Amino acid sequence: MASEVAAIEGSSLFTPLPDDYARAAVRQIGYEARCMPYWAHSLQWCFARLLPEAVLDAWRLSIGIRRRDKTIA
């Protein structure tokens, strides 16, 4: 999980601290095929799943491209 691309400076509503996320993730092991362990991520997914899959794919791609460009710079 920890990398230069995913480096977390501090926590916020949708960006938990690594230890908090890890604890939440371990509690969810074995419950569902798609896991949203952190409560704020579950809330995001509740709204995101209403969108067409193509829109979600484009959004995920744009996030990856921005992170890549930030890492290269």
C-alpha positions as CSV (number, residue, x, y, z in Angstrom):
1,M,0.0,0.0,0.0
2,A,2.7,2.5,0.9
3,S,4.5,4.0,-2.1
4,E,5.6,7.3,-3.5
5,V,2.4,7.5,-5.5
6,A,0.1,6.8,-2.5
7,A,2.2,8.8,0.1
8,I,-0.1,10.3,2.7
9,E,0.9,13.6,4.3
10,G,-1.9,13.5,6.8
11,S,-5.5,12.3,7.3
12,S,-8.7,13.8,6.2
13,L,-12.3,12.7,5.8
14,F,-11.6,10.4,2.9
15,T,-7.9,9.8,3.6
16,P,-7.4,7.8,6.7
17,L,-4.1,7.2,8.4
18,P,-2.5,4.0,7.2
19,D,-2.9,2.3,10.6
20,D,-6.6,3.2,10.7
21,Y,-7.2,1.9,7.2
22,A,-5.2,-1.3,7.9
23,R,-7.3,-2.0,11.0
24,A,-10.5,-1.4,9.1
25,A,-9.4,-3.6,6.2
26,V,-8.4,-6.6,8.4
27,R,-11.9,-6.5,10.1
28,Q,-13.5,-6.9,6.6
29,I,-11.5,-9.9,5.4
30,G,-13.8,-12.7,4.2
31,Y,-17.1,-10.8,4.2
32,E,-17.6,-9.6,0.6
33,A,-16.0,-9.8,-2.8
34,R,-15.6,-6.0,-3.0
35,C,-14.4,-4.5,0.2
36,M,-14.8,-0.9,1.3
37,P,-13.4,-1.2,4.8
38,Y,-13.2,2.5,5.7
39,W,-16.6,4.1,6.4
40,A,-15.9,7.2,4.2
41,H,-15.0,4.9,1.3
42,S,-18.2,3.0,1.7
43,L,-20.1,6.3,1.5
44,Q,-18.2,7.2,-1.7
45,W,-18.9,3.8,-3.2
46,C,-22.6,4.2,-2.4
47,F,-22.8,7.1,-4.8
48,A,-20.2,5.9,-7.3
49,R,-22.0,2.7,-8.0
50,L,-24.9,4.7,-9.3
51,L,-22.7,5.8,-12.2
52,P,-22.2,3.8,-15.4
53,E,-19.1,1.6,-15.3
54,A,-17.5,3.5,-18.2
55,V,-17.7,6.7,-16.2
56,L,-16.1,5.0,-13.2
57,D,-13.3,3.6,-15.4
58,A,-12.6,7.0,-16.8
59,W,-12.5,8.5,-13.3
60,R,-10.1,5.8,-12.1
61,L,-7.9,6.3,-15.1
62,S,-7.7,10.1,-14.6
63,I,-6.7,9.5,-10.9
64,G,-3.9,7.1,-12.0
65,I,-2.7,9.5,-14.6
66,R,-2.6,12.4,-12.2
67,R,-0.7,10.4,-9.6
68,R,1.8,9.2,-12.3
69,D,2.4,12.7,-13.5
70,K,2.9,13.9,-9.9
71,T,5.4,11.2,-9.3
72,I,7.3,11.9,-12.5
73,A,7.5,15.6,-11.8
